[in-house]
């Protein structure tokens, strides 16, 4: 499977472009999570291909080198990503 076809976790609000991606977590098991920063409701959760996320937000390309166990966040889409090791 190519990296672009990797399945990632996100929410409907990002997929429908209603809200921006403000929080990214690259889990220690290799899974990726792309969220708005708001509390997540199970009904909003979904899996999509990584290439779909990079199509929605081109700045994601800047953090695809995020190591496993790290997260990146920003307060708005106009800000730079802040990287933090969490695990």
MMTF fields as JSON, N, C-alpha, C and O atoms, coordinates in Angstrom:
{
  "mmtfVersion": "1.0.0",
  "mmtfProducer": "UNKNOWN",
  "numBonds": 347,
  "numAtoms": 348,
  "numGroups": 87,
  "numChains": 1,
  "numModels": 1,
  "chainsPerModel": [1],
  "groupsPerChain": [87],
  "chainIdList": ["A"],
  "bondAtomList": [4, 2, 8, 6, 12, 10, 16, 14, 20, 18, 24, 22, 28, 26, 32, 30, 36, 34, 40, 38, 44, 42, 48, 46, 52, 50, 56, 54, 60, 58, 64, 62, 68, 66, 72, 70, 76, 74, 80, 78, 84, 82, 88, 86, 92, 90, 96, 94, 100, 98, 104, 102, 108, 106, 112, 110, 116, 114, 120, 118, 124, 122, 128, 126, 132, 130, 136, 134, 140, 138, 144, 142, 148, 146, 152, 150, 156, 154, 160, 158, 164, 162, 168, 166, 172, 170, 176, 174, 180, 178, 184, 182, 188, 186, 192, 190, 196, 194, 200, 198, 204, 202, 208, 206, 212, 210, 216, 214, 220, 218, 224, 222, 228, 226, 232, 230, 236, 234, 240, 238, 244, 242, 248, 246, 252, 250, 256, 254, 260, 258, 264, 262, 268, 266, 272, 270, 276, 274, 280, 278, 284, 282, 288, 286, 292, 290, 296, 294, 300, 298, 304, 302, 308, 306, 312, 310, 316, 314, 320, 318, 324, 322, 328, 326, 332, 330, 336, 334, 340, 338, 344, 342],
  "bondOrderList": [1, 1, 1, 1, 1, 1, 1, 1, 1, 1, 1, 1, 1, 1, 1, 1, 1, 1, 1, 1, 1, 1, 1, 1, 1, 1, 1, 1, 1, 1, 1, 1, 1, 1, 1, 1, 1, 1, 1, 1, 1, 1, 1, 1, 1, 1, 1, 1, 1, 1, 1, 1, 1, 1, 1, 1, 1, 1, 1, 1, 1, 1, 1, 1, 1, 1, 1, 1, 1, 1, 1, 1, 1, 1, 1, 1, 1, 1, 1, 1, 1, 1, 1, 1, 1, 1],
  "groupList": [{"groupName": "UNK", "atomNameList": ["N", "CA", "C", "O"], "elementList": ["N", "C", "C", "O"], "formalChargeList": [0, 0, 0, 0], "bondAtomList": [1, 0, 2, 1, 3, 2], "bondOrderList": [1, 1, 2], "singleLetterCode": "X", "chemCompType": "L-PEPTIDE LINKING"}],
  "groupTypeList": [0, 0, 0, 0, 0, 0, 0, 0, 0, 0, 0, 0, 0, 0, 0, 0, 0, 0, 0, 0, 0, 0, 0, 0, 0, 0, 0, 0, 0, 0, 0, 0, 0, 0, 0, 0, 0, 0, 0, 0, 0, 0, 0, 0, 0, 0, 0, 0, 0, 0, 0, 0, 0, 0, 0, 0, 0, 0, 0, 0, 0, 0, 0, 0, 0, 0, 0, 0, 0, 0, 0, 0, 0, 0, 0, 0, 0, 0, 0, 0, 0, 0, 0, 0, 0, 0, 0],
  "groupIdList": [1, 2, 3, 4, 5, 6, 7, 8, 9, 10, 11, 12, 13, 14, 15, 16, 17, 18, 19, 20, 21, 22, 23, 24, 25, 26, 27, 28, 29, 30, 31, 32, 33, 34, 35, 36, 37, 38, 39, 40, 41, 42, 43, 44, 45, 46, 47, 48, 49, 50, 51, 52, 53, 54, 55, 56, 57, 58, 59, 60, 61, 62, 63, 64, 65, 66, 67, 68, 69, 70, 71, 72, 73, 74, 75, 76, 77, 78, 79, 80, 81, 82, 83, 84, 85, 86, 87],
  "secStructList": [7, 7, 4, 4, 4, 7, 3, 3, 3, 3, 3, 2, 2, 2, 2, 6, 6, 1, 1, 7, 7, 7, 3, 3, 3, 3, 7, 6, 6, 1, 7, 3, 3, 3, 3, 7, 1, 1, 7, 7, 7, 4, 4, 4, 3, 3, 3, 3, 3, 2, 2, 2, 2, 2, 2, 2, 7, 4, 4, 4, 4, 4, 4, 6, 6, 7, 7, 6, 6, 3, 3, 3, 3, 7, 1, 1, 6, 6, 1, 7, 7, 3, 3, 3, 3, 7, 7],
  "xCoordList": [0.845, 0.0, 0.893, 1.824, 0.623, 1.405, 0.972, -0.142, 1.852, 1.565, 0.279, -0.467, 0.002, -1.201, -2.487, -3.536, -2.405, -3.583, -3.737, -4.655, -2.85, -2.928, -4.255, -4.651, -4.935, -6.19, -5.868, -4.982, -6.596, -6.396, -7.747, -8.799, -7.694, -8.897, -9.122, -8.181, -10.379, -10.743, -12.203, -12.789, -12.78, -14.199, -14.894, -14.256, -16.203, -16.999, -16.816, -16.847, -16.625, -16.494, -15.261, -15.265, -14.214, -13.014, -13.251, -12.938, -13.797, -14.012, -14.928, -14.733, -15.931, -16.87, -16.371, -17.049, -15.178, -14.525, -15.299, -15.169, -16.105, -16.819, -15.877, -16.053, -14.878, -13.919, -12.511, -12.338, -11.504, -10.127, -9.466, -9.929, -8.391, -7.555, -6.656, -5.849, -6.803, -5.997, -5.179, -4.341, -5.423, -4.716, -4.413, -5.301, -3.159, -2.727, -1.932, -1.064, -2.236, -1.482, -1.006, -1.794, 0.288, 0.857, 1.14, 2.166, 0.236, 0.279, 1.521, 2.093, 1.928, 3.103, 2.919, 3.905, 1.671, 1.433, 1.418, 1.203, 1.65, 1.721, 0.446, 0.454, -0.66, -1.911, -1.877, -1.236, -2.575, -2.681, -4.091, -5.069, -4.179, -5.449, -5.448, -4.513, -6.48, -6.61, -7.922, -8.998, -7.826, -9.019, -9.084, -8.122, -10.232, -10.48, -9.974, -9.781, -9.762, -9.407, -10.6, -10.438, -11.804, -13.012, -13.18, -12.53, -14.052, -14.369, -14.945, -15.756, -14.516, -14.916, -16.141, -16.188, -17.132, -18.328, -18.174, -17.763, -18.502, -18.37, -19.125, -18.67, -20.256, -21.06, -20.356, -20.69, -19.387, -18.662, -17.391, -16.814, -16.947, -15.684, -15.788, -16.83, -14.676, -14.625, -13.181, -12.248, -13.011, -11.7, -11.691, -12.644, -10.583, -10.401, -8.958, -8.149, -8.641, -7.264, -6.461, -6.991, -5.191, -4.315, -4.303, -4.266, -4.333, -4.303, -5.526, -5.448, -6.664, -7.846, -7.61, -8.04, -6.932, -6.616, -5.675, -5.858, -4.676, -3.739, -4.399, -3.923, -5.464, -6.234, -7.07, -7.205, -7.621, -8.425, -7.554, -7.96, -6.354, -5.458, -4.038, -3.382, -3.578, -2.243, -1.12, -0.033, -1.35, -0.291, 0.053, 1.076, -0.785, -0.498, 0.801, 1.496, 1.128, 2.383, 3.587, 4.62, 3.463, 4.563, 4.805, 5.846, 3.852, 4.019, 3.968, 3.869, 4.035, 4.007, 5.287, 5.36, 6.292, 7.51, 7.412, 8.394, 6.243, 6.019, 6.309, 5.673, 7.252, 7.582, 6.42, 5.539, 6.435, 5.447, 5.585, 6.694, 4.442, 4.449, 4.511, 4.746, 4.303, 4.326, 2.969, 2.191, 2.707, 1.506, 1.868, 2.902, 1.008, 1.18, -0.156, -1.22, -0.076, -1.305, -1.068, 0.069, -2.16, -2.138, -3.483, -4.472, -3.527, -4.781, -5.663, -6.877, -5.063, -5.828, -5.037, -3.859, -5.689, -5.011, -3.961, -3.149, -3.956, -2.963, -1.667, -0.673, -1.677, -0.505, 0.313, -0.186, 1.578, 2.47, 2.119, 1.55, 2.467, 2.277, 3.289, 4.472, 2.841, 3.682, 3.792, 2.779, 5.002, 5.23, 5.626, 6.413, 5.063, 5.356, 5.444, 4.601, 6.467, 6.573, 5.696, 5.793, 4.831, 3.906, 4.048, 3.504, 4.737, 4.816, 5.981, 6.163],
  "yCoordList": [-1.173, 0.0, 1.239, 1.328, 2.177, 3.406, 4.296, 4.168, 5.197, 6.076, 6.87, 7.092, 7.298, 8.064, 7.301, 7.894, 5.981, 5.146, 4.682, 3.924, 5.128, 4.764, 5.249, 6.393, 4.386, 4.771, 5.6, 5.252, 6.7, 7.588, 7.885, 7.74, 8.298, 8.658, 10.164, 10.951, 10.551, 11.962, 12.084, 11.135, 13.243, 13.472, 14.073, 14.656, 13.918, 14.401, 15.895, 16.335, 16.676, 18.125, 18.513, 19.526, 17.712, 17.953, 17.471, 18.177, 16.282, 15.714, 16.593, 16.723, 17.197, 18.07, 19.511, 20.375, 19.76, 21.077, 22.127, 23.325, 21.673, 22.596, 23.192, 24.334, 22.413, 22.86, 22.464, 21.475, 23.235, 22.938, 21.88, 21.585, 21.328, 20.414, 21.269, 22.057, 21.106, 21.863, 20.966, 21.449, 19.662, 18.726, 17.447, 16.859, 17.028, 15.802, 14.975, 15.492, 13.694, 12.782, 11.606, 10.976, 11.318, 10.14, 9.156, 9.241, 8.245, 7.303, 6.417, 6.206, 5.904, 5.03, 3.755, 3.127, 3.36, 2.171, 2.511, 1.636, 3.806, 4.216, 4.813, 5.351, 4.731, 5.306, 6.835, 7.418, 7.452, 8.909, 9.332, 8.659, 10.464, 11.03, 12.511, 13.234, 12.966, 14.356, 14.9, 14.457, 15.87, 16.359, 17.878, 18.56, 18.393, 19.834, 20.478, 21.693, 19.696, 20.227, 20.248, 20.434, 20.06, 19.977, 18.556, 17.621, 18.413, 17.082, 16.232, 16.703, 14.981, 14.085, 13.279, 12.689, 13.267, 12.443, 11.199, 11.287, 10.052, 8.792, 8.831, 8.248, 9.503, 9.572, 10.351, 10.189, 11.194, 11.998, 11.333, 11.781, 10.28, 9.618, 8.905, 8.356, 8.931, 8.222, 7.916, 8.51, 6.988, 6.649, 7.063, 6.829, 7.687, 8.087, 7.789, 7.424, 7.941, 7.759, 9.029, 10.138, 8.853, 9.982, 10.992, 12.196, 10.535, 11.475, 12.387, 13.522, 11.91, 12.763, 13.901, 15.031, 13.603, 14.614, 15.659, 16.856, 15.22, 16.174, 17.0, 18.088, 16.507, 17.277, 18.346, 19.465, 17.999, 18.938, 20.064, 21.226, 19.725, 20.721, 20.467, 19.519, 21.31, 21.145, 21.268, 20.738, 21.955, 22.129, 20.823, 20.735, 19.828, 18.528, 17.951, 17.21, 18.275, 17.803, 18.242, 17.574, 19.354, 19.869, 19.06, 19.209, 18.205, 17.441, 15.93, 15.176, 15.486, 14.046, 13.347, 12.119, 14.125, 13.546, 13.457, 13.131, 13.742, 13.683, 12.267, 11.317, 12.111, 10.762, 10.122, 10.813, 8.817, 8.102, 8.571, 8.751, 8.767, 9.229, 10.74, 11.254, 11.457, 12.917, 13.45, 12.76, 14.686, 15.359, 16.763, 17.317, 17.313, 18.677, 19.387, 18.803, 20.645, 21.416, 22.865, 23.322, 23.567, 24.999, 25.57, 24.841, 26.856, 27.478, 27.888, 28.021, 28.088, 28.431, 27.968, 27.627, 27.961, 27.511, 28.502, 28.174, 29.7, 30.706, 30.567, 31.223, 29.722, 29.536, 28.329, 27.434, 28.33, 27.203, 26.045, 26.247, 24.849, 23.671, 23.662, 23.918, 23.372, 23.211, 21.718, 21.057, 21.183, 19.747, 19.451, 20.181, 18.354, 17.947, 16.429, 15.731, 15.916, 14.473, 14.104, 14.718, 13.091, 12.699, 11.232, 10.827, 10.456, 9.046, 8.342, 7.145],
  "zCoordList": [0.0, 0.0, 0.0, 0.8, -0.874, -0.876, 0.269, 0.777, 0.674, 1.802, 1.583, 2.536, 0.363, 0.057, 0.277, 0.527, 0.185, 0.391, 1.836, 2.149, 2.713, 4.122, 4.701, 4.479, 5.437, 6.095, 7.331, 8.112, 7.499, 8.641, 9.291, 8.668, 10.545, 11.274, 11.2, 11.306, 11.017, 10.999, 11.415, 11.937, 11.185, 11.495, 10.277, 9.401, 10.245, 9.112, 8.859, 7.709, 9.917, 9.772, 8.963, 8.264, 9.058, 8.244, 6.817, 5.858, 6.681, 5.348, 4.502, 3.293, 5.148, 4.427, 4.331, 3.776, 4.876, 4.866, 5.669, 5.417, 6.636, 7.523, 8.568, 8.993, 8.978, 9.978, 9.536, 8.823, 9.959, 9.554, 10.434, 11.536, 9.929, 10.708, 11.595, 11.102, 12.898, 13.85, 14.773, 15.533, 14.704, 15.575, 14.797, 14.179, 14.836, 14.166, 15.162, 15.865, 15.214, 16.084, 15.241, 14.536, 15.319, 14.673, 15.802, 16.476, 15.992, 17.111, 17.048, 15.978, 18.2, 18.265, 17.448, 17.064, 17.173, 16.348, 14.85, 14.011, 14.521, 13.127, 12.57, 11.463, 13.317, 12.82, 12.902, 13.777, 11.978, 11.916, 12.31, 11.987, 13.017, 13.441, 13.072, 13.417, 12.377, 11.949, 12.488, 12.088, 13.406, 14.084, 14.096, 13.743, 14.506, 14.539, 15.822, 15.87, 16.837, 18.146, 19.087, 20.293, 18.542, 19.356, 19.891, 19.422, 20.867, 21.393, 20.263, 19.466, 20.208, 19.122, 19.527, 20.606, 18.641, 18.836, 17.971, 16.814, 18.529, 17.794, 16.467, 15.482, 16.43, 15.207, 14.098, 12.924, 14.456, 13.466, 12.964, 11.973, 13.622, 13.277, 11.935, 11.576, 11.207, 9.928, 9.556, 10.097, 8.634, 8.083, 6.624, 5.88, 6.235, 4.837, 4.456, 5.309, 3.198, 2.739, 3.026, 2.962, 3.339, 3.627, 2.485, 2.738, 1.246, 0.121, 0.135, -0.337, 0.673, 0.763, 1.76, 1.529, 2.857, 3.859, 3.257, 3.481, 2.499, 1.902, 0.8, 0.475, 0.236, -0.738, -0.033, -0.529, 1.111, 1.898, 2.441, 2.425, 2.923, 3.533, 3.046, 3.478, 2.157, 1.561, 2.592, 2.364, 3.726, 4.73, 5.446, 6.125, 5.297, 5.916, 5.356, 6.051, 4.136, 3.542, 4.372, 4.364, 5.083, 5.911, 7.182, 7.822, 7.55, 8.797, 8.587, 9.554, 7.351, 7.109, 7.558, 7.558, 7.939, 8.511, 10.04, 10.705, 10.588, 12.032, 12.529, 12.074, 13.45, 13.933, 14.697, 15.208, 14.762, 15.581, 17.023, 17.526, 17.685, 19.062, 19.195, 20.289, 18.103, 18.117, 17.68, 17.02, 18.061, 17.591, 17.12, 17.494, 16.307, 15.819, 15.984, 15.779, 16.354, 16.52, 16.134, 16.02, 15.938, 15.641, 16.064, 16.137, 16.339, 16.776, 15.604, 15.758, 14.438, 13.237, 12.014, 12.119, 10.869, 9.643, 9.179, 8.314, 9.73, 9.368, 10.163, 9.853, 11.176, 12.027, 11.579, 10.897, 11.981, 11.723, 12.667, 13.739, 12.245, 13.081, 14.224, 14.002, 15.431, 16.594, 16.881, 17.112, 16.868, 17.053, 18.493, 19.095, 19.047, 20.407, 20.468, 19.904, 21.155, 21.363, 22.548, 23.611, 22.368, 23.43, 23.827, 24.854, 23.071, 23.425, 22.815, 23.035]
}
